[in-house]
Amino acid sequence: MQGALVVAIGTDLPWWDQWGVEGRALYPRLVDGSFAWSQIWETHNEHRIVWTHLLNMGLWGLNGQWDASGQQLVGVLLRSFLAGWLTWRLGRGRRWFGVLVVGAFSPVAAWHNAIWGFQSQVYFTLVWGGLAISCAARAEGRIWLVAGLLSAAAAVAMGPGMLVPLAGAGMLLWATVVDGKWRERAGPLVGIILFAGLILSGRGEEAEGTDLRSGSLAQIWDTWWLGMAWPHAGTVMAGLVVEAPLIVFVGLGFTRFRSGFTARDRELVGLGLWVILIVGGMAVARGGGEEMQAGVPSRYVDFLVVGLVVNGAALVRLRSWGTGRWPRVVAVIWGGFLLVGWAGVNAENWRGVVGPRMVDREAPIEMMRAFQVTGDESIFEGAPKLYRPYPDLGVVREVLADERMQGRLPPSLQVGETMGVVSRIGDWIRTNAWPLGGILLGGAIALLIWDDRLRRAVQSRVRN
């Protein structure tokens, strides 16, 4: 579905931070040889986005020109992997859980990350962080090293990745309180807490937008519930309903798990705690901005989607404990509540962004071409924010005029010139979108149908 959205409303034009970070600071230095590898470790506000820089450099080297559509296609692959992995790890072969994941990962709700190539940082963070928590949940011997390396990878993907070790510490502490194995876990607990401190000490200082920070505890509280309650309005009651499966799972675990629990149970708690910490960080760092006061911005939705999936997985586990019809009734009520909010968010984004952009997909390209020729900033006056390339149009003008970027600008700004291999692939995908979409949709449906059988076959091969 995300691939369809990229084809429908995405373009090869960079947007917002890409003009400064990529067009002015990265690519020209790759051309003239002044690039230094230390540059990829520099902070972008409070984030280190090493993997995004490496991806963009790789696409630049492969393509020979700047093309945001290649970044968008990689984002499709990363997000698809994340959705498939969560279904595989947490679903326990339940087909309805696969449907939940597909619905939760609707790209319309998270359109911002889908069509903004710069946001691969979100996907890298979720993939590395999720795998790190999964390994930590099974941590025995050398796998601790793997978990640590994956945590470090998440930490340099984006700010929320720095919270992975804290989530792992909370997961381990919960498991220890439940089963009482304090002696066995004292060392790992101390080690992971120290590692969390080391990771957090590398956090960058926010260079821009410091006025976005929450100004009071009350503002942090309100913003925190805004995230916890998504896709509903940010009330405490709505948040408690959305998070009810995880809350009940963690609480009942103190009685149910005395005789032991699985690594998947620890994994579920770790992922849930990580999302809660991310929402808390979001509330502190962005709770004072006007954008957040109006609702959860689309670019943060991918983190919250993982929280919904984790709650669905907790519901799967709770159903395995119950007898009679009540677990199914609770699941239907919870799912219905989520569906109402989910439908509202998707409808709002469709009306406000996706639908209008589909009707007039070429408008941003036409505006940029006119600006490229005339340099007249009034071209963007009155246009939607999504059509304006960057707040400081002087930066855009500087990049367009840079001799090092001539012949290397996006294909839409170099009509008639030879396109790079990545650009040609993207163009071919857009041309053949419908048949490709049909094949992929059929494959996804087949996986949902055969998920349980496929899981059993793989497990049987592993045992043999």
DRENDO-1510 file (C-alpha; in Angstrom, 1 decimal, always signed):
<recs>
REC; n; res; u; v; w
REC; 1; MET; +0.0; +0.0; +0.0 .
REC; 2; GLN; +2.8; +2.4; +0.8 .
REC; 3; GLY; +4.3; +1.8; -2.7 .
REC; 4; ALA; +0.9; +2.7; -4.2 .
REC; 5; LEU; +0.9; +5.9; -2.2 .
REC; 6; VAL; +4.4; +6.8; -3.3 .
REC; 7; VAL; +3.5; +6.3; -6.9 .
REC; 8; ALA; +0.2; +8.3; -6.5 .
REC; 9; ILE; +1.5; +11.4; -4.8 .
REC; 10; GLY; +5.3; +11.1; -4.5 .
REC; 11; THR; +7.7; +13.0; -6.7 .
REC; 12; ASP; +11.5; +13.0; -7.2 .
REC; 13; LEU; +11.8; +16.5; -5.6 .
REC; 14; PRO; +13.5; +16.9; -2.3 .
REC; 15; TRP; +11.6; +18.6; +0.4 .
REC; 16; TRP; +12.3; +20.7; +3.5 .
REC; 17; ASP; +15.4; +19.7; +5.4 .
REC; 18; GLN; +16.8; +17.8; +2.4 .
REC; 19; TRP; +17.7; +21.0; +0.7 .
REC; 20; GLY; +20.1; +22.1; +3.5 .
REC; 21; VAL; +21.3; +18.7; +4.7 .
REC; 22; GLU; +21.7; +16.9; +1.4 .
REC; 23; GLY; +21.6; +19.5; -1.4 .
REC; 24; ARG; +23.9; +22.1; +0.3 .
REC; 25; ALA; +26.0; +20.1; +2.8 .
REC; 26; LEU; +26.4; +16.6; +1.5 .
REC; 27; TYR; +26.3; +16.1; -2.3 .
REC; 28; PRO; +28.4; +19.0; -3.4 .
REC; 29; ARG; +31.2; +17.9; -1.1 .
REC; 30; LEU; +31.0; +14.4; -2.6 .
REC; 31; VAL; +31.5; +15.9; -6.0 .
REC; 32; ASP; +34.4; +18.2; -5.2 .
REC; 33; GLY; +36.1; +15.7; -2.8 .
REC; 34; SER; +35.8; +17.9; +0.3 .
REC; 35; PHE; +33.5; +15.4; +2.1 .
REC; 36; ALA; +34.8; +14.1; +5.4 .
REC; 37; TRP; +33.4; +10.9; +7.0 .
REC; 38; SER; +33.1; +12.7; +10.3 .
REC; 39; GLN; +30.3; +14.6; +8.7 .
REC; 40; ILE; +27.8; +11.7; +8.9 .
REC; 41; TRP; +28.2; +11.7; +12.7 .
REC; 42; GLU; +27.2; +15.3; +13.1 .
REC; 43; THR; +23.9; +15.9; +14.8 .
REC; 44; HIS; +20.8; +17.1; +13.0 .
REC; 45; ASN; +19.1; +18.9; +15.8 .
REC; 46; GLU; +19.1; +16.3; +18.6 .
REC; 47; HIS; +19.3; +13.4; +16.2 .
REC; 48; ARG; +22.2; +11.5; +14.6 .
REC; 49; ILE; +21.1; +10.1; +11.3 .
REC; 50; VAL; +24.1; +8.1; +10.2 .
REC; 51; TRP; +22.1; +5.4; +8.3 .
REC; 52; THR; +20.1; +8.0; +6.4 .
REC; 53; HIS; +23.3; +9.7; +5.3 .
REC; 54; LEU; +24.8; +6.3; +4.3 .
REC; 55; LEU; +21.7; +5.4; +2.3 .
REC; 56; ASN; +21.6; +8.8; +0.6 .
REC; 57; MET; +25.3; +8.6; -0.3 .
REC; 58; GLY; +24.8; +5.1; -1.7 .
REC; 59; LEU; +21.8; +6.1; -3.8 .
REC; 60; TRP; +23.8; +9.2; -5.0 .
REC; 61; GLY; +26.8; +7.0; -6.0 .
REC; 62; LEU; +24.6; +4.5; -7.8 .
REC; 63; ASN; +22.3; +7.0; -9.5 .
REC; 64; GLY; +24.7; +9.8; -10.2 .
REC; 65; GLN; +22.1; +12.4; -9.4 .
REC; 66; TRP; +19.7; +13.5; -6.7 .
REC; 67; ASP; +16.3; +11.7; -6.8 .
REC; 68; ALA; +14.0; +11.6; -3.7 .
REC; 69; SER; +11.9; +8.8; -5.3 .
REC; 70; GLY; +14.7; +6.3; -4.8 .
REC; 71; GLN; +14.7; +7.2; -1.1 .
REC; 72; GLN; +11.0; +6.7; -1.0 .
REC; 73; LEU; +11.2; +3.3; -2.5 .
REC; 74; VAL; +13.8; +2.2; +0.0 .
REC; 75; GLY; +11.4; +3.5; +2.7 .
REC; 76; VAL; +8.8; +1.2; +1.3 .
REC; 77; LEU; +11.1; -1.8; +1.6 .
REC; 78; LEU; +12.2; -0.9; +5.2 .
REC; 79; ARG; +8.6; -0.4; +6.4 .
REC; 80; SER; +7.4; -3.6; +4.7 .
REC; 81; PHE; +10.1; -5.5; +6.5 .
REC; 82; LEU; +9.1; -4.0; +9.8 .
REC; 83; ALA; +5.4; -4.9; +9.3 .
REC; 84; GLY; +6.3; -8.4; +8.2 .
REC; 85; TRP; +8.7; -8.9; +11.1 .
REC; 86; LEU; +6.2; -7.8; +13.7 .
REC; 87; THR; +3.5; -10.0; +12.2 .
REC; 88; TRP; +5.9; -13.0; +12.2 .
REC; 89; ARG; +7.3; -12.4; +15.7 .
REC; 90; LEU; +4.2; -11.3; +17.6 .
REC; 91; GLY; +1.2; -12.7; +15.8 .
REC; 92; ARG; +1.5; -16.4; +16.8 .
REC; 93; GLY; -0.1; -17.4; +13.5 .
REC; 94; ARG; -3.3; -15.5; +14.1 .
REC; 95; ARG; -4.6; -14.3; +10.8 .
REC; 96; TRP; -6.7; -11.5; +12.3 .
REC; 97; PHE; -3.4; -10.2; +13.8 .
REC; 98; GLY; -2.0; -9.9; +10.2 .
REC; 99; VAL; -5.0; -7.9; +9.3 .
REC; 100; LEU; -4.4; -5.6; +12.3 .
REC; 101; VAL; -0.8; -5.0; +11.2 .
REC; 102; VAL; -1.8; -4.3; +7.6 .
REC; 103; GLY; -4.5; -1.8; +8.7 .
REC; 104; ALA; -2.3; -0.2; +11.4 .
REC; 105; PHE; +0.5; +0.3; +8.8 .
REC; 106; SER; -1.8; +2.2; +6.4 .
REC; 107; PRO; +0.5; +4.7; +4.7 .
REC; 108; VAL; -2.3; +7.3; +4.6 .
REC; 109; ALA; -2.0; +7.8; +8.3 .
REC; 110; ALA; +1.8; +8.1; +8.0 .
REC; 111; TRP; +1.9; +9.8; +4.6 .
REC; 112; HIS; +4.6; +12.3; +5.7 .
REC; 113; ASN; +7.3; +9.6; +6.1 .
REC; 114; ALA; +6.2; +7.8; +3.0 .
REC; 115; ILE; +6.8; +10.6; +0.6 .
REC; 116; TRP; +9.6; +12.5; +2.4 .
REC; 117; GLY; +12.8; +10.6; +1.5 .
REC; 118; PHE; +14.7; +12.2; +4.4 .
REC; 119; GLN; +12.5; +10.2; +6.8 .
REC; 120; SER; +14.2; +6.9; +6.2 .
REC; 121; GLN; +15.7; +7.7; +9.7 .
REC; 122; VAL; +12.3; +6.7; +11.2 .
REC; 123; TYR; +12.4; +3.3; +9.5 .
REC; 124; PHE; +16.0; +2.6; +10.3 .
REC; 125; THR; +15.3; +3.4; +13.9 .
REC; 126; LEU; +12.3; +1.1; +14.2 .
REC; 127; VAL; +14.1; -1.8; +12.4 .
REC; 128; TRP; +17.3; -1.6; +14.4 .
REC; 129; GLY; +15.6; -0.9; +17.6 .
REC; 130; GLY; +13.0; -3.6; +17.2 .
REC; 131; LEU; +15.6; -6.2; +16.4 .
REC; 132; ALA; +17.7; -5.1; +19.3 .
REC; 133; ILE; +14.9; -5.6; +21.8 .
REC; 134; SER; +14.1; -8.9; +20.2 .
REC; 135; CYS; +17.7; -10.1; +20.7 .
REC; 136; ALA; +17.8; -8.7; +24.3 .
REC; 137; ALA; +14.6; -10.7; +25.1 .
REC; 138; ARG; +16.5; -13.9; +24.2 .
REC; 139; ALA; +19.8; -12.7; +25.6 .
REC; 140; GLU; +22.0; -15.6; +26.4 .
REC; 141; GLY; +25.8; -15.5; +26.1 .
REC; 142; ARG; +27.0; -13.8; +22.9 .
REC; 143; ILE; +23.6; -12.6; +21.8 .
REC; 144; TRP; +24.0; -9.8; +24.3 .
REC; 145; LEU; +26.7; -8.5; +22.0 .
REC; 146; VAL; +24.4; -8.6; +19.1 .
REC; 147; ALA; +21.7; -6.8; +21.1 .
REC; 148; GLY; +24.2; -4.1; +22.0 .
REC; 149; LEU; +25.4; -3.6; +18.5 .
REC; 150; LEU; +21.8; -3.3; +17.2 .
REC; 151; SER; +21.1; -0.8; +20.0 .
REC; 152; ALA; +24.1; +1.3; +19.0 .
REC; 153; ALA; +22.8; +1.1; +15.4 .
REC; 154; ALA; +19.4; +2.4; +16.5 .
REC; 155; ALA; +21.0; +5.2; +18.5 .
REC; 156; VAL; +22.7; +6.6; +15.5 .
REC; 157; ALA; +19.6; +6.2; +13.3 .
REC; 158; MET; +17.5; +8.9; +15.1 .
REC; 159; GLY; +16.9; +10.2; +18.6 .
REC; 160; PRO; +14.3; +7.6; +19.6 .
REC; 161; GLY; +16.8; +4.9; +19.0 .
REC; 162; MET; +18.8; +6.1; +22.1 .
REC; 163; LEU; +15.9; +5.0; +24.2 .
REC; 164; VAL; +16.3; +1.3; +23.2 .
REC; 165; PRO; +18.7; +0.4; +26.1 .
REC; 166; LEU; +16.3; +2.0; +28.6 .
REC; 167; ALA; +13.5; -0.1; +27.2 .
REC; 168; GLY; +15.7; -3.2; +27.4 .
REC; 169; ALA; +16.5; -2.4; +31.1 .
REC; 170; GLY; +12.8; -2.0; +31.9 .
REC; 171; MET; +12.0; -5.2; +30.2 .
REC; 172; LEU; +14.7; -7.1; +32.1 .
REC; 173; LEU; +13.6; -5.4; +35.4 .
REC; 174; TRP; +10.0; -6.5; +34.8 .
REC; 175; ALA; +11.1; -10.1; +34.1 .
REC; 176; THR; +13.3; -10.1; +37.2 .
REC; 177; VAL; +10.5; -8.8; +39.5 .
REC; 178; VAL; +8.1; -11.4; +38.1 .
REC; 179; ASP; +10.4; -14.5; +38.4 .
REC; 180; GLY; +12.6; -13.2; +41.3 .
REC; 181; LYS; +15.9; -14.2; +39.6 .
REC; 182; TRP; +17.8; -11.2; +41.0 .
REC; 183; ARG; +21.2; -13.0; +41.3 .
REC; 184; GLU; +21.2; -14.2; +37.7 .
REC; 185; ARG; +20.2; -10.9; +36.3 .
REC; 186; ALA; +22.0; -8.4; +38.5 .
REC; 187; GLY; +25.0; -8.2; +36.2 .
REC; 188; PRO; +23.0; -7.8; +32.9 .
REC; 189; LEU; +20.8; -5.2; +34.6 .
REC; 190; VAL; +23.7; -3.1; +35.8 .
REC; 191; GLY; +25.4; -3.5; +32.4 .
REC; 192; ILE; +22.4; -2.5; +30.3 .
REC; 193; ILE; +21.8; +0.5; +32.6 .
REC; 194; LEU; +25.4; +1.7; +32.2 .
REC; 195; PHE; +25.1; +1.1; +28.4 .
REC; 196; ALA; +21.9; +3.2; +28.3 .
REC; 197; GLY; +23.7; +6.0; +30.1 .
REC; 198; LEU; +26.6; +5.8; +27.6 .
REC; 199; ILE; +24.2; +6.0; +24.6 .
REC; 200; LEU; +22.2; +8.9; +26.0 .
REC; 201; SER; +25.4; +10.8; +26.7 .
REC; 202; GLY; +25.9; +11.1; +23.0 .
REC; 203; ARG; +22.7; +12.9; +22.4 .
REC; 204; GLY; +23.0; +16.1; +20.3 .
REC; 205; GLU; +21.8; +19.5; +21.3 .
REC; 206; GLU; +18.8; +20.9; +19.4 .
REC; 207; ALA; +20.0; +23.6; +17.2 .
REC; 208; GLU; +16.7; +24.8; +15.9 .
REC; 209; GLY; +13.1; +24.8; +17.1 .
REC; 210; THR; +13.9; +25.0; +20.9 .
REC; 211; ASP; +10.6; +26.8; +21.3 .
REC; 212; LEU; +8.9; +23.5; +20.5 .
REC; 213; ARG; +9.8; +22.1; +23.9 .
REC; 214; SER; +7.1; +21.7; +26.5 .
REC; 215; GLY; +7.0; +24.5; +28.9 .
REC; 216; SER; +5.4; +22.7; +31.9 .
REC; 217; LEU; +4.7; +19.4; +33.4 .
REC; 218; ALA; +1.0; +19.9; +32.5 .
REC; 219; GLN; +1.9; +20.4; +28.9 .
REC; 220; ILE; +4.1; +17.2; +28.9 .
REC; 221; TRP; +1.2; +15.3; +30.5 .
REC; 222; ASP; -1.3; +16.4; +27.9 .
REC; 223; THR; +1.0; +15.7; +25.0 .
REC; 224; TRP; +2.0; +12.3; +26.4 .
REC; 225; TRP; -1.7; +11.3; +26.4 .
REC; 226; LEU; -2.1; +12.7; +23.0 .
REC; 227; GLY; +0.4; +10.1; +21.7 .
REC; 228; MET; -0.8; +7.3; +23.9 .
REC; 229; ALA; -4.4; +7.7; +22.8 .
REC; 230; TRP; -3.7; +7.9; +19.1 .
REC; 231; PRO; -5.6; +7.4; +16.8 .
REC; 232; HIS; -8.2; +8.9; +19.1 .
REC; 233; ALA; -8.2; +12.4; +20.8 .
REC; 234; GLY; -5.6; +12.8; +23.5 .
REC; 235; THR; -7.7; +12.1; +26.6 .
REC; 236; VAL; -6.6; +9.9; +29.5 .
REC; 237; MET; -9.6; +7.6; +29.1 .
REC; 238; ALA; -9.0; +7.1; +25.4 .
REC; 239; GLY; -5.3; +6.4; +26.1 .
REC; 240; LEU; -6.2; +3.8; +28.8 .
REC; 241; VAL; -8.5; +2.0; +26.4 .
REC; 242; VAL; -5.9; +1.9; +23.6 .
REC; 243; GLU; -3.2; +0.7; +26.0 .
REC; 244; ALA; -5.5; -1.6; +28.0 .
REC; 245; PRO; -4.2; -4.9; +26.5 .
REC; 246; LEU; -0.6; -4.1; +27.4 .
REC; 247; ILE; -1.5; -2.8; +30.8 .
REC; 248; VAL; -3.5; -5.9; +31.7 .
REC; 249; PHE; -0.8; -8.2; +30.2 .
REC; 250; VAL; +2.0; -6.6; +32.3 .
REC; 251; GLY; -0.2; -6.6; +35.4 .
REC; 252; LEU; -1.4; -10.2; +35.1 .
REC; 253; GLY; +2.1; -11.3; +34.3 .
REC; 254; PHE; +3.0; -11.0; +38.0 .
REC; 255; THR; +0.7; -14.0; +38.7 .
REC; 256; ARG; +0.6; -15.8; +35.4 .
REC; 257; PHE; +4.4; -15.9; +34.8 .
REC; 258; ARG; +5.6; -17.2; +38.2 .
REC; 259; SER; +6.2; -20.5; +36.6 .
REC; 260; GLY; +8.1; -18.9; +33.7 .
REC; 261; PHE; +7.5; -16.9; +30.6 .
REC; 262; THR; +8.7; -17.0; +27.0 .
REC; 263; ALA; +11.2; -14.7; +25.3 .
REC; 264; ARG; +8.3; -13.5; +23.1 .
REC; 265; ASP; +6.6; -12.3; +26.3 .
REC; 266; ARG; +9.7; -10.3; +27.3 .
REC; 267; GLU; +9.9; -9.0; +23.7 .
REC; 268; LEU; +6.3; -7.7; +23.8 .
REC; 269; VAL; +7.0; -5.8; +27.1 .
REC; 270; GLY; +10.2; -4.4; +25.8 .
REC; 271; LEU; +8.7; -3.1; +22.6 .
REC; 272; GLY; +5.7; -1.6; +24.4 .
REC; 273; LEU; +7.9; +0.1; +26.9 .
REC; 274; TRP; +10.0; +1.5; +24.1 .
REC; 275; VAL; +7.0; +3.1; +22.4 .
REC; 276; ILE; +5.9; +4.6; +25.8 .
REC; 277; LEU; +9.4; +6.1; +26.2 .
REC; 278; ILE; +9.3; +7.5; +22.7 .
REC; 279; VAL; +6.0; +9.2; +23.3 .
REC; 280; GLY; +7.4; +10.7; +26.5 .
REC; 281; GLY; +10.4; +12.0; +24.6 .
REC; 282; MET; +8.1; +13.4; +22.0 .
REC; 283; ALA; +6.0; +15.1; +24.7 .
REC; 284; VAL; +9.1; +16.8; +26.2 .
REC; 285; ALA; +10.8; +17.8; +23.0 .
REC; 286; ARG; +7.9; +18.8; +20.8 .
REC; 287; GLY; +4.9; +19.4; +23.2 .
REC; 288; GLY; +5.2; +23.2; +23.1 .
REC; 289; GLY; +4.8; +23.5; +19.3 .
REC; 290; GLU; +1.6; +24.6; +17.6 .
REC; 291; GLU; +1.8; +21.6; +15.3 .
REC; 292; MET; +1.6; +19.2; +18.2 .
REC; 293; GLN; -1.2; +21.1; +19.9 .
REC; 294; ALA; -3.3; +20.5; +16.8 .
REC; 295; GLY; -2.8; +16.7; +17.0 .
REC; 296; VAL; -0.1; +14.1; +16.4 .
REC; 297; PRO; +1.8; +15.0; +13.2 .
REC; 298; SER; +1.9; +12.3; +10.6 .
REC; 299; ARG; +5.7; +11.9; +10.8 .
REC; 300; TYR; +5.4; +10.5; +14.3 .
REC; 301; VAL; +2.7; +8.0; +13.5 .
REC; 302; ASP; +5.0; +5.2; +12.6 .
REC; 303; PHE; +6.2; +5.0; +16.2 .
REC; 304; LEU; +2.7; +4.9; +17.5 .
REC; 305; VAL; +1.7; +2.2; +15.0 .
REC; 306; VAL; +4.2; -0.1; +16.6 .
REC; 307; GLY; +2.4; +0.6; +19.9 .
REC; 308; LEU; -0.9; -0.5; +18.5 .
REC; 309; VAL; +0.6; -3.7; +17.1 .
REC; 310; VAL; +2.2; -4.5; +20.5 .
REC; 311; ASN; -1.2; -4.0; +22.2 .
REC; 312; GLY; -2.8; -6.3; +19.6 .
REC; 313; ALA; -0.1; -8.9; +20.4 .
REC; 314; ALA; -0.8; -8.5; +24.1 .
REC; 315; LEU; -4.5; -9.2; +23.3 .
REC; 316; VAL; -3.4; -12.4; +21.5 .
REC; 317; ARG; -1.6; -13.5; +24.6 .
REC; 318; LEU; -4.5; -12.6; +26.9 .
REC; 319; ARG; -6.9; -14.6; +24.7 .
REC; 320; SER; -4.7; -17.7; +25.2 .
REC; 321; TRP; -5.2; -17.3; +29.0 .
REC; 322; GLY; -9.0; -16.9; +29.0 .
REC; 323; THR; -11.8; -19.4; +28.8 .
REC; 324; GLY; -15.2; -18.9; +27.3 .
REC; 325; ARG; -16.3; -16.0; +25.1 .
REC; 326; TRP; -15.1; -13.0; +27.1 .
REC; 327; PRO; -11.6; -12.7; +25.6 .
REC; 328; ARG; -13.2; -12.6; +22.1 .
REC; 329; VAL; -15.8; -10.1; +23.2 .
REC; 330; VAL; -13.0; -7.8; +24.6 .
REC; 331; ALA; -11.0; -8.2; +21.5 .
REC; 332; VAL; -13.9; -7.1; +19.3 .
REC; 333; ILE; -14.7; -4.1; +21.5 .
REC; 334; TRP; -11.0; -3.0; +21.5 .
REC; 335; GLY; -10.7; -3.5; +17.8 .
REC; 336; GLY; -13.9; -1.6; +17.1 .
REC; 337; PHE; -12.7; +1.3; +19.2 .
REC; 338; LEU; -9.4; +1.4; +17.3 .
REC; 339; LEU; -11.1; +1.1; +14.0 .
REC; 340; VAL; -13.3; +4.2; +14.6 .
REC; 341; GLY; -10.2; +6.3; +15.4 .
REC; 342; TRP; -8.1; +4.8; +12.6 .
REC; 343; ALA; -10.9; +5.5; +10.0 .
REC; 344; GLY; -11.2; +9.1; +11.2 .
REC; 345; VAL; -7.4; +9.8; +10.9 .
REC; 346; ASN; -7.2; +8.2; +7.5 .
REC; 347; ALA; -10.2; +10.0; +6.2 .
REC; 348; GLU; -8.9; +13.3; +7.5 .
REC; 349; ASN; -5.5; +12.8; +5.8 .
REC; 350; TRP; -7.1; +11.7; +2.6 .
REC; 351; ARG; -9.3; +14.7; +2.4 .
REC; 352; GLY; -6.6; +17.2; +3.5 .
REC; 353; VAL; -3.5; +15.8; +1.8 .
REC; 354; VAL; -3.6; +12.6; -0.3 .
REC; 355; GLY; -6.7; +13.3; -2.3 .
REC; 356; PRO; -5.8; +16.8; -3.4 .
REC; 357; ARG; -2.2; +15.8; -4.1 .
REC; 358; MET; -3.4; +12.9; -6.3 .
REC; 359; VAL; -5.6; +15.3; -8.3 .
REC; 360; ASP; -2.7; +17.9; -8.8 .
REC; 361; ARG; +0.4; +15.8; -8.4 .
REC; 362; GLU; +2.4; +17.9; -10.9 .
REC; 363; ALA; +1.8; +21.2; -9.1 .
REC; 364; PRO; +4.9; +21.1; -6.9 .
REC; 365; ILE; +7.0; +20.2; -9.9 .
REC; 366; GLU; +5.6; +23.0; -12.0 .
REC; 367; MET; +6.2; +25.5; -9.2 .
REC; 368; MET; +9.8; +24.4; -8.7 .
REC; 369; ARG; +10.5; +24.6; -12.5 .
REC; 370; ALA; +9.1; +28.1; -12.5 .
REC; 371; PHE; +11.2; +29.1; -9.5 .
REC; 372; GLN; +14.3; +27.5; -11.1 .
REC; 373; VAL; +13.9; +29.7; -14.1 .
REC; 374; THR; +12.8; +33.0; -12.4 .
REC; 375; GLY; +14.0; +32.8; -8.8 .
REC; 376; ASP; +10.7; +34.5; -7.9 .
REC; 377; GLU; +9.7; +33.6; -4.4 .
REC; 378; SER; +6.1; +34.8; -4.9 .
REC; 379; ILE; +5.5; +31.7; -6.9 .
REC; 380; PHE; +4.9; +29.8; -3.6 .
REC; 381; GLU; +2.8; +32.4; -1.9 .
REC; 382; GLY; -0.5; +31.0; -0.8 .
REC; 383; ALA; +0.5; +27.5; -1.8 .
REC; 384; PRO; +0.1; +24.6; +0.7 .
REC; 385; LYS; +3.0; +23.9; +3.0 .
REC; 386; LEU; +3.7; +20.6; +1.2 .
REC; 387; TYR; +4.3; +22.5; -2.1 .
REC; 388; ARG; +6.9; +24.9; -0.7 .
REC; 389; PRO; +10.3; +23.2; -0.9 .
REC; 390; TYR; +11.9; +24.9; +2.1 .
REC; 391; PRO; +11.2; +27.8; +4.5 .
REC; 392; ASP; +14.4; +29.5; +3.4 .
REC; 393; LEU; +14.1; +29.7; -0.4 .
REC; 394; GLY; +17.6; +31.2; -0.5 .
REC; 395; VAL; +19.0; +27.8; +0.3 .
REC; 396; VAL; +17.0; +26.3; -2.5 .
REC; 397; ARG; +18.3; +29.0; -4.9 .
REC; 398; GLU; +21.8; +28.4; -3.8 .
REC; 399; VAL; +21.6; +24.6; -4.4 .
REC; 400; LEU; +20.0; +25.1; -7.8 .
REC; 401; ALA; +22.8; +27.5; -8.9 .
REC; 402; ASP; +25.7; +25.4; -7.5 .
REC; 403; GLU; +27.9; +24.3; -10.3 .
REC; 404; ARG; +28.7; +21.1; -8.6 .
REC; 405; MET; +25.0; +20.2; -8.8 .
REC; 406; GLN; +24.6; +20.9; -12.5 .
REC; 407; GLY; +23.6; +17.7; -14.3 .
REC; 408; ARG; +22.9; +16.1; -11.0 .
REC; 409; LEU; +19.6; +17.6; -9.9 .
REC; 410; PRO; +16.4; +15.6; -9.8 .
REC; 411; PRO; +15.1; +14.4; -13.2 .
REC; 412; SER; +12.0; +16.8; -13.0 .
REC; 413; LEU; +14.4; +19.7; -12.9 .
REC; 414; GLN; +16.6; +18.4; -15.8 .
REC; 415; VAL; +14.0; +17.5; -18.4 .
REC; 416; GLY; +15.5; +15.8; -21.5 .
REC; 417; GLU; +18.8; +14.7; -19.8 .
REC; 418; THR; +19.8; +11.1; -19.2 .
REC; 419; MET; +18.4; +9.7; -16.0 .
REC; 420; GLY; +20.5; +7.5; -13.6 .
REC; 421; VAL; +19.7; +3.8; -13.0 .
REC; 422; VAL; +17.8; +4.4; -9.8 .
REC; 423; SER; +15.7; +7.1; -11.4 .
REC; 424; ARG; +15.0; +4.8; -14.4 .
REC; 425; ILE; +13.9; +2.0; -12.0 .
REC; 426; GLY; +11.6; +4.5; -10.2 .
REC; 427; ASP; +10.1; +5.6; -13.5 .
REC; 428; TRP; +9.5; +2.0; -14.6 .
REC; 429; ILE; +7.8; +1.2; -11.3 .
REC; 430; ARG; +5.5; +4.2; -11.7 .
REC; 431; THR; +4.7; +3.2; -15.3 .
REC; 432; ASN; +3.8; -0.4; -14.2 .
REC; 433; ALA; +2.3; +0.4; -10.8 .
REC; 434; TRP; -1.0; -1.3; -11.3 .
REC; 435; PRO; +0.2; -4.8; -12.4 .
REC; 436; LEU; +3.0; -4.7; -9.8 .
REC; 437; GLY; +0.5; -3.6; -7.1 .
REC; 438; GLY; -1.8; -6.5; -8.0 .
REC; 439; ILE; +1.0; -9.0; -7.7 .
REC; 440; LEU; +2.2; -7.6; -4.3 .
REC; 441; LEU; -1.3; -7.5; -2.9 .
REC; 442; GLY; -2.0; -11.1; -4.0 .
REC; 443; GLY; +1.3; -12.1; -2.3 .
REC; 444; ALA; +0.4; -10.3; +0.9 .
REC; 445; ILE; -3.1; -12.0; +1.0 .
REC; 446; ALA; -1.4; -15.4; +0.4 .
REC; 447; LEU; +1.0; -14.8; +3.3 .
REC; 448; LEU; -1.9; -13.9; +5.6 .
REC; 449; ILE; -3.7; -17.1; +4.6 .
REC; 450; TRP; -0.7; -19.4; +4.8 .
REC; 451; ASP; +1.1; -17.7; +7.7 .
REC; 452; ASP; +0.4; -20.4; +10.2 .
REC; 453; ARG; +1.3; -23.2; +7.9 .
REC; 454; LEU; +4.5; -21.4; +6.8 .
REC; 455; ARG; +5.5; -20.9; +10.4 .
REC; 456; ARG; +5.0; -24.5; +11.2 .
REC; 457; ALA; +7.0; -25.6; +8.2 .
REC; 458; VAL; +9.9; -23.4; +9.1 .
REC; 459; GLN; +9.9; -24.5; +12.7 .
REC; 460; SER; +9.8; -28.1; +11.6 .
REC; 461; ARG; +12.9; -27.6; +9.4 .
REC; 462; VAL; +14.7; -25.9; +12.3 .
REC; 463; ARG; +14.0; -28.8; +14.6 .
REC; 464; ASN; +15.1; -31.3; +12.1 .
</recs>
